[in-house]
Amino acid sequence: MKHTTDERYESAENLEPVDPPRAHECPAPTLEQAAELLISKLSPALQNVCYETAYLQQRITLWAFIAGHLLRAYENGVIWHPVLDPSWSSEFGMRGVRPPVETPCEQCGVFYTPRRWKQRFCSSPCGIAAGTVPVTPEPVATSPNLVLNVRL
């Protein structure tokens, strides 16, 4: 049912505006709060550069600034080789946070250590057998006039 513009706004005329939730009322941090926490682990000089670039120059949120740099790193092929501050390893114990866990293959049941995120099978043959990997059949000649070039 289509409404005219006036009909849509008539029902909302008497509603009071809703205040956004305050930080102490939110049980989970917002993306912006999480971004601020990440930036707080950088040197003060780099923190200033991040805030100035995001808020003053680009006029974007801090989380979008961080996510944008992750996208650029992925597009440039450098996301797999991050630059790590040596103090992070000792201060936050980042190395070995989550060691690889052996997982059973969904096809054959053998335990293996996944090399990819959300990997379900231990090998390509198991993935093919489970029907998750498309197999392209070889083209078959159907022409009766096909001449084979065979040496005897």
Backbone as CSV, one residue per row, in Angstrom:
resi,resn,N_x,N_y,N_z,CA_x,CA_y,CA_z,C_x,C_y,C_z
1,MET,0.829,-1.167,0.000,0.000,0.000,0.000,0.883,1.243,0.000
2,LYS,0.663,2.132,-0.967,1.451,3.347,-1.062,0.887,4.412,-0.141
3,HIS,1.775,5.154,0.454,1.376,6.260,1.311,1.872,7.548,0.689
4,THR,1.135,8.589,0.883,1.638,9.892,0.457,2.648,10.354,1.485
5,THR,3.430,11.317,1.108,4.448,11.826,2.022,3.821,12.338,3.310
6,ASP,2.682,13.040,3.192,2.031,13.582,4.377,1.560,12.480,5.316
7,GLU,1.027,11.370,4.777,0.537,10.278,5.609,1.660,9.629,6.400
8,ARG,2.825,9.509,5.795,3.938,8.861,6.487,4.390,9.679,7.683
9,TYR,4.382,10.985,7.553,4.901,11.820,8.624,3.854,12.222,9.651
10,GLU,2.582,12.068,9.309,1.537,12.409,10.272,1.626,11.529,11.509
11,SER,1.868,10.227,11.345,1.901,9.312,12.485,3.138,9.523,13.349
12,ALA,4.171,10.134,12.809,5.406,10.313,13.565,5.518,11.697,14.190
13,GLU,4.511,12.540,14.012,4.599,13.905,14.510,4.708,13.977,16.027
14,ASN,4.010,13.120,16.742,3.972,13.218,18.196,5.056,12.403,18.897
15,LEU,5.936,11.764,18.131,6.980,10.954,18.752,8.113,11.849,19.247
16,GLU,8.673,11.493,20.395,9.802,12.240,20.927,11.086,11.644,20.373
17,PRO,12.117,12.467,20.180,13.379,11.927,19.675,14.004,10.967,20.685
18,VAL,14.693,9.988,20.182,15.345,8.992,21.028,16.807,9.359,21.164
19,ASP,17.294,9.398,22.395,18.706,9.696,22.629,19.535,8.470,22.279
20,PRO,20.712,8.666,21.668,21.582,7.512,21.417,22.075,6.944,22.747
21,PRO,22.373,5.659,22.806,22.848,5.071,24.069,24.187,5.665,24.474
22,ARG,24.386,5.823,25.752,25.653,6.340,26.250,26.653,5.194,26.342
23,ALA,27.927,5.544,26.337,28.984,4.531,26.311,28.877,3.574,27.498
24,HIS,28.529,4.077,28.696,28.464,3.200,29.868,27.250,2.280,29.835
25,GLU,26.273,2.562,28.963,25.088,1.725,28.856,25.265,0.584,27.857
26,CYS,26.258,0.687,26.995,26.480,-0.317,25.954,27.360,-1.430,26.501
27,PRO,26.869,-2.667,26.500,27.690,-3.764,27.027,28.873,-4.100,26.124
28,ALA,28.710,-3.979,24.820,29.788,-4.297,23.891,30.355,-3.002,23.313
29,PRO,31.671,-2.961,23.069,32.242,-1.738,22.506,31.776,-1.535,21.068
30,THR,31.682,-0.290,20.684,31.337,0.021,19.303,32.581,-0.164,18.443
31,LEU,32.402,-0.134,17.157,33.556,-0.230,16.262,34.541,0.905,16.521
32,GLU,34.019,2.085,16.760,34.899,3.239,17.000,35.679,3.071,18.297
33,GLN,35.041,2.548,19.334,35.750,2.311,20.598,36.827,1.246,20.423
34,ALA,36.523,0.210,19.661,37.518,-0.835,19.398,38.692,-0.265,18.609
35,ALA,38.403,0.609,17.642,39.471,1.229,16.850,40.347,2.107,17.745
36,GLU,39.723,2.857,18.652,40.493,3.693,19.572,41.394,2.845,20.459
37,LEU,40.901,1.692,20.891,41.714,0.794,21.699,42.922,0.286,20.902
38,LEU,42.694,-0.085,19.644,43.808,-0.522,18.791,44.840,0.590,18.607
39,ILE,44.373,1.785,18.296,45.280,2.909,18.063,46.053,3.260,19.331
40,SER,45.460,3.034,20.500,46.141,3.355,21.755,47.388,2.508,21.974
41,LYS,47.536,1.413,21.251,48.701,0.545,21.401,49.879,1.010,20.540
42,LEU,49.667,2.046,19.731,50.729,2.586,18.883,51.487,3.680,19.622
43,SER,52.597,4.108,19.066,53.360,5.199,19.675,52.523,6.477,19.633
44,PRO,52.753,7.402,20.569,51.977,8.644,20.584,52.052,9.426,19.271
45,ALA,53.207,9.440,18.643,53.344,10.162,17.370,52.463,9.530,16.296
46,LEU,52.456,8.207,16.221,51.636,7.515,15.227,50.145,7.635,15.559
47,GLN,49.815,7.664,16.850,48.419,7.893,17.251,47.926,9.227,16.700
48,ASN,48.754,10.270,16.860,48.364,11.592,16.364,48.166,11.585,14.861
49,VAL,49.052,10.902,14.143,48.923,10.829,12.686,47.613,10.138,12.312
50,CYS,47.283,9.054,13.007,46.043,8.326,12.708,44.817,9.187,12.958
51,TYR,44.772,9.855,14.118,43.619,10.706,14.438,43.497,11.875,13.465
52,GLU,44.623,12.534,13.177,44.586,13.678,12.262,44.157,13.257,10.864
53,THR,44.696,12.138,10.391,44.364,11.689,9.040,42.904,11.277,8.947
54,ALA,42.448,10.486,9.925,41.062,10.006,9.876,40.065,11.141,10.087
55,TYR,40.198,11.856,11.198,39.181,12.824,11.581,39.290,14.166,10.860
56,LEU,40.510,14.672,10.701,40.652,16.012,10.136,40.810,16.022,8.624
57,GLN,41.670,15.151,8.104,41.927,15.174,6.663,40.874,14.398,5.871
58,GLN,40.659,13.129,6.230,39.727,12.288,5.482,38.275,12.472,5.925
59,ARG,38.081,12.915,7.163,36.739,13.087,7.753,35.949,11.770,7.741
60,ILE,36.625,10.727,8.214,36.014,9.403,8.313,36.203,8.892,9.735
61,THR,35.494,7.830,10.073,35.649,7.235,11.401,36.997,6.521,11.489
62,LEU,37.460,6.351,12.700,38.752,5.704,12.916,38.723,4.242,12.480
63,TRP,37.592,3.556,12.729,37.519,2.144,12.324,37.565,2.020,10.803
64,ALA,36.946,2.961,10.081,36.990,2.916,8.620,38.409,3.187,8.128
65,PHE,39.125,4.055,8.824,40.529,4.333,8.493,41.372,3.066,8.613
66,ILE,41.187,2.335,9.714,41.942,1.087,9.930,41.534,0.027,8.906
67,ALA,40.228,-0.142,8.712,39.745,-1.141,7.752,40.215,-0.803,6.339
68,GLY,40.246,0.481,6.003,40.730,0.897,4.689,42.190,0.530,4.472
69,HIS,42.990,0.666,5.520,44.404,0.278,5.398,44.552,-1.237,5.278
70,LEU,43.692,-1.989,5.947,43.733,-3.448,5.786,43.366,-3.839,4.353
71,LEU,42.345,-3.180,3.794,41.970,-3.454,2.397,43.104,-3.108,1.444
72,ARG,43.748,-1.959,1.666,44.870,-1.569,0.802,46.015,-2.574,0.928
73,ALA,46.298,-3.031,2.142,47.369,-4.017,2.331,47.035,-5.312,1.594
74,TYR,45.770,-5.718,1.632,45.345,-6.927,0.917,45.493,-6.742,-0.592
75,GLU,45.018,-5.609,-1.102,45.102,-5.353,-2.540,46.541,-5.272,-3.025
76,ASN,47.443,-4.777,-2.179,48.856,-4.658,-2.560,49.666,-5.912,-2.260
77,GLY,49.011,-6.933,-1.714,49.689,-8.206,-1.450,50.628,-8.182,-0.263
78,VAL,50.450,-7.252,0.662,51.345,-7.176,1.814,50.646,-7.490,3.135
79,ILE,49.416,-7.939,3.083,48.689,-8.213,4.329,49.270,-9.422,5.068
80,TRP,49.956,-10.289,4.367,50.503,-11.507,4.975,51.821,-11.256,5.687
81,HIS,52.358,-10.058,5.594,53.648,-9.744,6.211,53.540,-8.441,6.997
82,PRO,52.832,-8.459,8.132,52.666,-7.217,8.898,53.963,-6.785,9.573
83,VAL,54.057,-5.509,9.852,55.167,-4.968,10.617,54.739,-5.002,12.077
84,LEU,55.476,-5.724,12.902,55.110,-5.891,14.308,56.081,-5.129,15.189
85,ASP,55.550,-4.371,16.114,56.364,-3.665,17.087,56.883,-4.705,18.075
86,PRO,58.181,-4.754,18.339,58.712,-5.765,19.267,58.094,-5.695,20.669
87,SER,57.660,-4.527,21.088,57.078,-4.415,22.432,55.731,-5.123,22.529
88,TRP,55.028,-5.270,21.420,53.727,-5.940,21.453,53.874,-7.385,21.894
89,SER,54.916,-8.048,21.403,55.118,-9.460,21.706,55.334,-9.674,23.199
90,SER,56.143,-8.827,23.812,56.416,-9.001,25.236,55.279,-8.459,26.096
91,GLU,54.699,-7.325,25.687,53.659,-6.703,26.503,52.329,-7.445,26.437
92,PHE,51.957,-7.906,25.255,50.637,-8.513,25.075,50.688,-10.005,24.802
93,GLY,51.879,-10.589,24.681,52.004,-12.022,24.441,51.280,-12.482,23.181
94,MET,51.550,-11.802,22.050,50.811,-12.109,20.832,51.238,-13.407,20.160
95,ARG,52.466,-13.782,20.270,52.911,-14.993,19.583,52.274,-16.218,20.215
96,GLY,51.781,-17.118,19.394,51.188,-18.354,19.887,49.877,-18.152,20.614
97,VAL,49.154,-17.102,20.267,47.880,-16.851,20.937,46.915,-17.996,20.694
98,ARG,46.801,-18.407,19.448,45.904,-19.513,19.138,46.659,-20.506,18.253
99,PRO,47.239,-21.539,18.850,47.964,-22.508,18.030,46.999,-23.290,17.144
100,PRO,47.489,-23.767,16.009,46.613,-24.561,15.144,46.106,-25.797,15.875
101,VAL,44.854,-26.096,15.693,44.226,-27.235,16.342,43.956,-28.298,15.281
102,GLU,44.312,-29.535,15.597,44.020,-30.607,14.653,42.521,-30.817,14.584
103,THR,42.034,-30.971,13.358,40.602,-31.083,13.091,40.348,-32.341,12.282
104,PRO,39.230,-33.037,12.506,38.944,-34.210,11.678,38.423,-33.785,10.300
105,CYS,38.867,-34.488,9.283,38.394,-34.258,7.920,36.932,-34.687,7.844
106,GLU,36.098,-33.868,7.213,34.670,-34.187,7.111,34.401,-35.365,6.186
107,GLN,35.359,-35.701,5.332,35.148,-36.806,4.395,35.709,-38.125,4.925
108,CYS,36.990,-38.126,5.310,37.630,-39.399,5.690,37.824,-39.562,7.191
109,GLY,37.687,-38.473,7.967,37.805,-38.565,9.411,39.218,-38.476,9.950
110,VAL,40.227,-38.395,9.091,41.617,-38.296,9.534,41.841,-36.910,10.144
111,PHE,42.587,-36.844,11.250,42.894,-35.561,11.864,44.027,-34.897,11.100
112,TYR,43.889,-33.593,10.864,44.894,-32.826,10.134,44.935,-31.416,10.716
113,THR,46.000,-30.673,10.427,46.115,-29.287,10.852,45.724,-28.404,9.676
114,PRO,44.626,-27.650,9.781,44.177,-26.813,8.659,45.197,-25.731,8.311
115,ARG,45.355,-25.484,7.029,46.234,-24.416,6.561,45.437,-23.200,6.125
116,ARG,44.132,-23.331,6.012,43.265,-22.234,5.584,42.141,-22.054,6.611
117,TRP,41.637,-20.825,6.725,40.531,-20.515,7.614,39.286,-21.264,7.149
118,LYS,38.626,-21.939,8.038,37.409,-22.719,7.775,37.646,-23.874,6.800
119,GLN,38.854,-24.403,6.748,39.152,-25.563,5.901,38.411,-26.773,6.455
120,ARG,37.724,-27.525,5.586,36.891,-28.645,6.030,37.463,-30.015,5.689
121,PHE,38.354,-30.077,4.720,38.865,-31.367,4.256,40.387,-31.382,4.317
122,CYS,40.940,-32.566,4.519,42.386,-32.691,4.662,43.116,-32.568,3.339
123,SER,42.423,-32.808,2.227,43.079,-32.766,0.921,42.067,-32.469,-0.172
124,SER,42.579,-32.165,-1.357,41.695,-31.933,-2.511,40.889,-33.171,-2.866
125,PRO,41.497,-34.380,-2.862,40.695,-35.569,-3.170,39.497,-35.747,-2.223
126,CYS,39.670,-35.425,-0.939,38.538,-35.541,-0.006,37.482,-34.485,-0.319
127,GLY,37.907,-33.287,-0.685,36.957,-32.243,-1.055,36.185,-32.613,-2.306
128,ILE,36.869,-33.221,-3.266,36.217,-33.655,-4.508,35.250,-34.800,-4.206
129,ALA,35.677,-35.746,-3.384,34.815,-36.875,-3.040,33.561,-36.417,-2.297
130,ALA,33.683,-35.343,-1.517,32.528,-34.835,-0.781,31.603,-34.027,-1.682
131,GLY,32.070,-33.725,-2.883,31.236,-32.999,-3.829,31.252,-31.497,-3.645
132,THR,32.213,-30.974,-2.888,32.268,-29.531,-2.679,33.140,-28.836,-3.714
133,VAL,34.038,-29.565,-4.340,34.907,-28.991,-5.358,34.372,-29.396,-6.717
134,PRO,34.024,-28.440,-7.567,33.501,-28.811,-8.884,34.580,-29.446,-9.747
135,VAL,34.224,-30.519,-10.371,35.145,-31.216,-11.266,34.661,-30.972,-12.683
136,THR,35.529,-30.417,-13.516,35.146,-30.165,-14.906,35.546,-31.370,-15.738
137,PRO,34.588,-31.998,-16.398,34.913,-33.182,-17.197,35.674,-32.797,-18.460
138,GLU,36.438,-33.732,-18.951,37.156,-33.533,-20.211,36.144,-33.425,-21.339
139,PRO,36.365,-32.543,-22.313,35.430,-32.451,-23.433,35.462,-33.745,-24.258
140,VAL,34.300,-34.207,-24.607,34.177,-35.449,-25.373,33.755,-35.102,-26.787
141,ALA,34.461,-35.668,-27.761,34.119,-35.423,-29.161,32.867,-36.210,-29.518
142,THR,31.880,-35.526,-30.051,30.622,-36.190,-30.408,30.375,-36.181,-31.909
143,SER,31.280,-35.590,-32.648,31.083,-35.505,-34.096,31.431,-36.841,-34.752
144,PRO,30.531,-37.369,-35.624,30.844,-38.624,-36.309,31.916,-38.445,-37.384
145,ASN,32.166,-37.213,-37.794,33.160,-36.978,-38.843,34.552,-36.699,-38.253
146,LEU,34.730,-36.952,-36.956,36.007,-36.694,-36.311,37.055,-37.670,-36.839
147,VAL,38.155,-37.109,-37.278,39.254,-37.925,-37.786,40.388,-37.845,-36.783
148,LEU,40.835,-38.979,-36.309,41.926,-39.015,-35.363,43.239,-39.124,-36.114
149,ASN,44.195,-38.363,-35.696,45.511,-38.389,-36.319,46.378,-39.335,-35.495
150,VAL,46.345,-40.613,-35.867,47.060,-41.635,-35.114,48.137,-42.250,-36.003
151,ARG,49.335,-42.355,-35.453,50.419,-43.023,-36.206,50.481,-44.473,-35.784
152,LEU,50.586,-45.306,-36.740,50.685,-46.754,-36.460,52.083,-47.240,-36.672
